[in-house]
Amino acid sequence: MSSSNTAAPLAHATMLPDVESNRARRAYSIALRPAHFPHITSPFQVRWNDQDAYSHANNTAYVEWCDHAINAYLNSSTGFAPPDGVDGQVGLAVEVRTIFLGQVSFPEEVQVGVGVAKLGRSAVTYRCGVFAASDVRSPDGGVTAVPKAVVDFTHAFVSSSDRVTVTPIGDRLRRAFMGIQLRGESSL
């Protein structure tokens, strides 16, 4: 049996971000403040079961909070609700990326800022900032609040009848997205 000391390069290696891109993304994320987000949730308490073995909120809890904040905004602004969505289309989560910058744990309260980072023909990427509510309610009004996490969440819109056929974003949803474009920021 023979073995080779040289490994073939990974096929996906060219898709991995370089170190400088990661540093820039992290620095940008730290610079986000509550004022960048046109929609911010009311404070809610981290649940006991949101915690992991290290006594802070599990990574998946941050994504759940953002998913809830996005869908609550869509419901209140357009009537969007499963299983029919709105105007014959639903948004399916196709990509989620999270940058963790801090931690929260039970019984702290958090607030989630929601904004649109990129609006395409049939997809939208939201950028969410998860903040400790005590930071947002600080005497400076959250001007110095640093997010505990920044989550980019992409919905691709498809027909609600088959959940497969990609559809252009309808007017009602597009207006809702235009109403929450991120303020004073550029995309990562």
DRENVEX-838574 format. One line per field, with one value per atom (N, C-alpha, C): x, y, z; atom name; residue number from 0. Coordinates in steps of 0.2 Angstrom, whole numbers, plus 2048, in hexadecimal, padded with zeros to 3 digits. Layout:
x: c(X	...)
y: c(Y	...)
z: c(Z	...)
atom: c(CA	...)
nr: c(NUM	...)
***
This chain:
x: c(804	800	804	803	807	803	806	803	807	803	807	807	80C	80C	809	807	804	7FD	7F9	7F2	7F0	7EA	7E8	7E4	7E5	7E1	7DA	7D7	7CF	7CC	7C7	7C4	7C0	7BE	7BB	7BF	7C6	7CB	7CA	7C9	7C9	7C3	7BE	7B8	7B8	7BD	7BE	7C1	7BE	7C0	7C8	7CB	7D2	7D2	7D7	7D8	7D6	7D8	7D7	7CF	7CC	7C5	7C1	7C3	7C0	7C2	7C8	7C9	7C5	7C4	7C0	7B8	7B6	7AF	7AE	7B3	7B2	7B2	7B7	7B7	7B1	7AE	7A8	7A3	7A2	79D	79D	7A3	7A4	7A1	7A2	7A0	799	795	78D	78B	786	782	77B	777	76F	76D	770	76D	76D	772	772	76C	768	763	75C	758	752	74C	74D	748	74C	74A	74D	747	748	743	742	73D	73C	741	743	748	744	748	745	74A	748	74D	750	756	759	756	754	751	756	754	759	75B	757	759	75D	75E	762	769	76B	772	775	77B	77F	783	787	78B	790	791	796	792	78C	788	787	787	785	781	77E	779	77C	779	77C	77C	780	781	77A	777	771	76B	76C	767	767	76D	76E	76A	76B	768	760	75E	756	754	757	755	754	759	759	753	752	74D	746	745	73F	73E	743	743	741	744	743	73C	739	733	72D	72F	72A	729	72F	72E	72A	72C	728	721	71F	718	715	718	715	714	719	719	716	715	712	70C	70C	707	70A	710	714	713	711	710	710	713	713	70C	70A	70E	70E	709	708	70C	710	714	710	712	70E	70E	709	709	70B	70A	70C	713	717	71E	720	725	728	72F	733	73A	73D	741	745	74C	74E	755	75A	75E	763	76A	76B	772	772	776	776	77E	780	787	787	78B	78B	792	793	799	798	79B	79A	79F	79C	7A1	7A0	79C	79B	796	794	78F	78A	784	77F	77D	779	777	771	76D	768	76A	766	75F	760	765	766	760	75F	75B	75F	75C	760	75B	75D	759	75D	759	75B	75A	75F	75E	75E	759	758	759	75C	75D	75E	75D	75E	765	76A	770	771	76D	76D	766	763	75D	75E	75C	75D	756	756	750	74B	74E	74A	74D	752	755	756	756	758	75D	762	766	765	763	762	769	76A	770	76C	76E	76B	771	76F	774	771	774	771	775	771	774	771	775	773	76E	768	763	766	76A	76C	771	775	779	775	76F	76B	768	766	762	767	76D	772	771	774	773	775	779	77B	776	771	76C	76F	774	776	77C	77E	783	789	78B	791	790	78A	788	78B	78F	792	78E	78C	788	78C	788	78A	78B	787	788	785	788	785	783	77D	77A	778	77B	778	774	76E	769	765	766	763	75D	758	752	752	750	74F	747	744	73D	73B	736	733	72C	729	722	71F	71A	717	714	712	70E	713	719	71E	724	726	72C	732	732	738	739	733	734	736	73C	73E	73A	738	734	737	736	738	734	738	735	72F	729	723	724	71F	71F	71E	71A	719	71F	722	728	72E	72E	734	733	72D	72C	72E	72C	72E	736	739	741	744	741	744	743	73E	73D	742	746	74B	752	754	75A	75F	765	769	76B	76D	76E	776	779	780	785	784	788	789	78F	790	790	78F	78F	796	796	79C	79F)
y: c(7FA	800	806	80B	811	817	81C	822	828	82D	833	838	83C	841	848	848	84E	84D	852	851	856	854	858	85E	864	86A	868	86B	86B	86F	86C	86F	876	876	87C	881	880	885	88C	88C	893	897	893	897	899	897	899	8A1	8A5	8AC	8AC	8B1	8B2	8B5	8B5	8B7	8BF	8C3	8CA	8CB	8C7	8C8	8C6	8C1	8C0	8C5	8C8	8CE	8D4	8D5	8DB	8DA	8D4	8D2	8D3	8D0	8D1	8D8	8DC	8E3	8E7	8E6	8E9	8E7	8E1	8DE	8E2	8E3	8E6	8ED	8F0	8F7	8F8	8F3	8F4	8F6	8FA	8FD	8FC	8FD	8FC	901	907	90C	90A	905	903	8FF	8FC	8F8	8FB	8FC	8FF	8FC	8F5	8F2	8EE	8EF	8EC	8E9	8E3	8E0	8E3	8E2	8E3	8DE	8E0	8DC	8D5	8D0	8C9	8C6	8C1	8BE	8B8	8B7	8B1	8AB	8A6	8A0	89C	898	894	88E	88C	887	889	890	893	892	890	890	889	889	883	881	87C	879	87F	884	889	88F	88E	893	89A	899	89F	89D	8A1	89F	89B	896	891	895	893	897	896	891	890	895	897	89C	8A2	8A5	8AB	8AB	8A6	8A5	8A4	8A1	8A0	8A7	8AB	8B2	8B6	8B6	8BA	8B7	8B1	8AE	8B0	8B0	8B3	8BA	8BE	8C5	8C7	8C4	8C5	8C3	8BD	8BB	8BF	8C1	8C5	8CC	8CF	8D5	8D4	8CE	8CD	8CC	8C9	8C8	8CE	8D3	8D9	8DE	8DE	8E2	8E0	8DA	8D7	8D2	8CF	8CA	8C3	8C3	8BD	8B8	8B2	8AC	8A5	8A0	89A	897	892	88F	893	898	89B	8A1	8A4	8AA	8B0	8B3	8B9	8BA	8BB	8BC	8B6	8B0	8AA	8A8	8AB	8A9	8A9	8A4	8A4	8A4	8A7	8A7	8A1	89E	898	89A	898	89A	896	899	895	896	89C	89D	8A1	89F	8A2	8A3	8A9	8A9	8AE	8AB	8AF	8B1	8B7	8B9	8BA	8B6	8B7	8BC	8C1	8C6	8C6	8C3	8C3	8BE	8BE	8B9	8BC	8B9	8BA	8B4	8B4	8AE	8B0	8AA	8AB	8AE	8B3	8B6	8BD	8BE	8C4	8C5	8CB	8CD	8CF	8CD	8CF	8D3	8D7	8DA	8D8	8D7	8D5	8DB	8DE	8E3	8DF	8E1	8DE	8E4	8E2	8E7	8E2	8E5	8E2	8E4	8DF	8E1	8E0	8DC	8DB	8D8	8DC	8DA	8D9	8D2	8D0	8CF	8CC	8CB	8C6	8C0	8BB	8B9	8BD	8BB	8C2	8C1	8C7	8C4	8C8	8C7	8CC	8C9	8CE	8CE	8D3	8D3	8D5	8D1	8D1	8D2	8D7	8D8	8D6	8D1	8CF	8D3	8D7	8DB	8D9	8DA	8DA	8E0	8DF	8E4	8E9	8E8	8ED	8F1	8EF	8F3	8F8	8F6	8FA	8FF	8FD	902	906	906	90A	911	915	91D	920	91D	920	91D	91A	918	912	90F	909	90B	912	914	910	90E	90A	903	900	8F9	8F5	8F0	8EC	8E5	8E3	8DD	8D7	8D2	8CC	8C7	8C8	8C4	8C8	8C7	8CA	8C4	8C3	8BE	8C0	8BD	8BE	8B8	8BA	8B5	8B6	8B1	8B2	8AE	8B1	8AE	8AE	8A8	8A8	8A7	8AA	8AA	8A5	8A1	89C	89C	898	898	894	896	893	88D	88C	886	880	881	87B	87B	881	882	881	881	880	885	887	88C	893	895	89C	8A1	8A6	8AC	8B2	8B7	8BE	8C1	8C4	8C7	8CC	8CB	8CF	8D6	8DA	8E1	8E2	8DF	8E0	8DE	8D9	8D7	8DC	8DD	8E2	8E9	8EB	8F1	8F1	8EB	8EA	8E9	8E6	8E6	8ED	8F1	8F7	8FC	8FA	8FE	8FC	8F7	8F5	8F4	8F8	8F8	8FB	8F8	8FA	901	904	90B	90C	910	912	90C	907	902	8FF	8FC	8F8	8F1	8ED	8E6	8E3	8DD	8DA	8D7)
z: c(800	800	800	7FB	7FB	7FD	7FF	801	7FF	7FE	7FB	801	801	806	803	7FD	7FA	7FA	7FD	7FC	7F7	7F3	7EE	7F1	7EE	7F1	7F1	7F6	7F7	7F1	7EE	7E8	7EA	7F1	7F3	7F6	7F6	7F9	7F6	7EF	7EC	7EE	7F1	7F4	7FB	7FE	805	806	80A	80A	80D	80B	80D	814	817	81E	81F	81A	81A	819	815	814	81B	81E	825	82A	82A	82E	82D	826	824	826	825	827	82E	832	83A	83C	839	83B	839	833	831	836	838	83C	843	846	84C	84C	846	845	844	843	843	84A	849	84F	84E	854	853	84E	84D	849	841	840	839	837	83C	83A	83B	835	835	839	83A	83E	844	84A	850	854	856	85A	861	865	86C	86F	875	879	87B	87B	87D	881	885	88A	886	887	885	889	886	88A	88D	892	896	890	88C	887	881	881	87C	87D	884	886	884	883	882	888	887	88D	890	88C	88F	892	893	897	893	88C	888	882	87F	87A	874	873	86D	867	862	85C	858	858	855	857	85E	860	85D	85B	858	851	84D	847	848	84D	84E	850	854	855	84F	84B	845	840	83F	83B	83E	844	847	846	847	846	83E	83A	833	831	833	832	835	83B	83F	83B	838	834	82E	82A	824	826	82B	82D	82E	832	834	82E	82A	824	81E	81D	817	818	81E	81F	81E	81C	81A	820	81E	823	81F	822	81F	820	81C	816	810	810	809	808	80D	80C	80A	805	803	7FB	7F8	7F1	7ED	7F0	7ED	7ED	7F1	7F2	7F9	7FA	801	800	806	806	809	806	809	80B	811	813	80F	80C	808	80A	80E	811	817	81C	822	824	826	828	82E	833	83A	83C	83E	841	848	84D	854	857	85A	85D	865	868	86F	871	877	87A	87E	87E	883	886	88C	88F	893	895	89A	8A0	8A3	8A1	89D	899	896	891	88F	889	883	87D	877	873	86E	868	862	85D	856	851	84E	849	842	83E	837	832	82D	827	821	81B	815	812	811	80F	807	805	7FD	7FB	7F6	7F3	7EC	7EA	7E3	7E0	7DA	7D6	7DA	7DD	7E0	7E7	7E9	7F0	7F4	7FA	7FE	804	805	80B	810	816	81C	820	823	828	82F	834	83A	83F	844	84A	850	854	85A	85F	863	868	86F	874	87B	87C	87F	87F	884	889	88E	88A	885	881	87D	87A	876	87A	880	884	889	887	88B	88B	88F	88F	888	884	87E	878	87A	875	870	872	86E	869	86A	865	865	86B	86B	86C	86B	86C	866	868	863	863	85D	85C	85F	862	865	85F	85A	854	84E	848	842	83D	83B	837	831	82B	825	823	821	820	819	814	80E	80C	80A	808	800	7FD	7F6	7F6	7F1	7F1	7EB	7ED	7E9	7E9	7E4	7E4	7EA	7EE	7F4	7F2	7EC	7EA	7E9	7E6	7E6	7EA	7EC	7F0	7EC	7E6	7E2	7DD	7D9	7D4	7D7	7D5	7D7	7D4	7D8	7D5	7D7	7D3	7D4	7DB	7DF	7E5	7E3	7E6	7E4	7E7	7E5	7E6	7EE	7F1	7F8	7FC	7FB	7FE	7FD	7F6	7F4	7F8	7F9	7FD	804	807	80E	80E	80A	80A	809	804	803	809	80E	814	819	818	81E	81B	816	813	819	81A	81F	81E	824	824	824	820	820	820	81C	81C	815	814	80E	80F	80A	80B	80C	80F	810	80A)
atom: c(N	CA	C	N	CA	C	N	CA	C	N	CA	C	N	CA	C	N	CA	C	N	CA	C	N	CA	C	N	CA	C	N	CA	C	N	CA	C	N	CA	C	N	CA	C	N	CA	C	N	CA	C	N	CA	C	N	CA	C	N	CA	C	N	CA	C	N	CA	C	N	CA	C	N	CA	C	N	CA	C	N	CA	C	N	CA	C	N	CA	C	N	CA	C	N	CA	C	N	CA	C	N	CA	C	N	CA	C	N	CA	C	N	CA	C	N	CA	C	N	CA	C	N	CA	C	N	CA	C	N	CA	C	N	CA	C	N	CA	C	N	CA	C	N	CA	C	N	CA	C	N	CA	C	N	CA	C	N	CA	C	N	CA	C	N	CA	C	N	CA	C	N	CA	C	N	CA	C	N	CA	C	N	CA	C	N	CA	C	N	CA	C	N	CA	C	N	CA	C	N	CA	C	N	CA	C	N	CA	C	N	CA	C	N	CA	C	N	CA	C	N	CA	C	N	CA	C	N	CA	C	N	CA	C	N	CA	C	N	CA	C	N	CA	C	N	CA	C	N	CA	C	N	CA	C	N	CA	C	N	CA	C	N	CA	C	N	CA	C	N	CA	C	N	CA	C	N	CA	C	N	CA	C	N	CA	C	N	CA	C	N	CA	C	N	CA	C	N	CA	C	N	CA	C	N	CA	C	N	CA	C	N	CA	C	N	CA	C	N	CA	C	N	CA	C	N	CA	C	N	CA	C	N	CA	C	N	CA	C	N	CA	C	N	CA	C	N	CA	C	N	CA	C	N	CA	C	N	CA	C	N	CA	C	N	CA	C	N	CA	C	N	CA	C	N	CA	C	N	CA	C	N	CA	C	N	CA	C	N	CA	C	N	CA	C	N	CA	C	N	CA	C	N	CA	C	N	CA	C	N	CA	C	N	CA	C	N	CA	C	N	CA	C	N	CA	C	N	CA	C	N	CA	C	N	CA	C	N	CA	C	N	CA	C	N	CA	C	N	CA	C	N	CA	C	N	CA	C	N	CA	C	N	CA	C	N	CA	C	N	CA	C	N	CA	C	N	CA	C	N	CA	C	N	CA	C	N	CA	C	N	CA	C	N	CA	C	N	CA	C	N	CA	C	N	CA	C	N	CA	C	N	CA	C	N	CA	C	N	CA	C	N	CA	C	N	CA	C	N	CA	C	N	CA	C	N	CA	C	N	CA	C	N	CA	C	N	CA	C	N	CA	C	N	CA	C	N	CA	C	N	CA	C	N	CA	C	N	CA	C	N	CA	C	N	CA	C	N	CA	C	N	CA	C	N	CA	C	N	CA	C	N	CA	C	N	CA	C	N	CA	C	N	CA	C	N	CA	C	N	CA	C	N	CA	C	N	CA	C	N	CA	C	N	CA	C	N	CA	C	N	CA	C	N	CA	C	N	CA	C	N	CA	C	N	CA	C	N	CA	C	N	CA	C	N	CA	C)
nr: c(0	0	0	1	1	1	2	2	2	3	3	3	4	4	4	5	5	5	6	6	6	7	7	7	8	8	8	9	9	9	10	10	10	11	11	11	12	12	12	13	13	13	14	14	14	15	15	15	16	16	16	17	17	17	18	18	18	19	19	19	20	20	20	21	21	21	22	22	22	23	23	23	24	24	24	25	25	25	26	26	26	27	27	27	28	28	28	29	29	29	30	30	30	31	31	31	32	32	32	33	33	33	34	34	34	35	35	35	36	36	36	37	37	37	38	38	38	39	39	39	40	40	40	41	41	41	42	42	42	43	43	43	44	44	44	45	45	45	46	46	46	47	47	47	48	48	48	49	49	49	50	50	50	51	51	51	52	52	52	53	53	53	54	54	54	55	55	55	56	56	56	57	57	57	58	58	58	59	59	59	60	60	60	61	61	61	62	62	62	63	63	63	64	64	64	65	65	65	66	66	66	67	67	67	68	68	68	69	69	69	70	70	70	71	71	71	72	72	72	73	73	73	74	74	74	75	75	75	76	76	76	77	77	77	78	78	78	79	79	79	80	80	80	81	81	81	82	82	82	83	83	83	84	84	84	85	85	85	86	86	86	87	87	87	88	88	88	89	89	89	90	90	90	91	91	91	92	92	92	93	93	93	94	94	94	95	95	95	96	96	96	97	97	97	98	98	98	99	99	99	100	100	100	101	101	101	102	102	102	103	103	103	104	104	104	105	105	105	106	106	106	107	107	107	108	108	108	109	109	109	110	110	110	111	111	111	112	112	112	113	113	113	114	114	114	115	115	115	116	116	116	117	117	117	118	118	118	119	119	119	120	120	120	121	121	121	122	122	122	123	123	123	124	124	124	125	125	125	126	126	126	127	127	127	128	128	128	129	129	129	130	130	130	131	131	131	132	132	132	133	133	133	134	134	134	135	135	135	136	136	136	137	137	137	138	138	138	139	139	139	140	140	140	141	141	141	142	142	142	143	143	143	144	144	144	145	145	145	146	146	146	147	147	147	148	148	148	149	149	149	150	150	150	151	151	151	152	152	152	153	153	153	154	154	154	155	155	155	156	156	156	157	157	157	158	158	158	159	159	159	160	160	160	161	161	161	162	162	162	163	163	163	164	164	164	165	165	165	166	166	166	167	167	167	168	168	168	169	169	169	170	170	170	171	171	171	172	172	172	173	173	173	174	174	174	175	175	175	176	176	176	177	177	177	178	178	178	179	179	179	180	180	180	181	181	181	182	182	182	183	183	183	184	184	184	185	185	185	186	186	186	187	187	187)
***
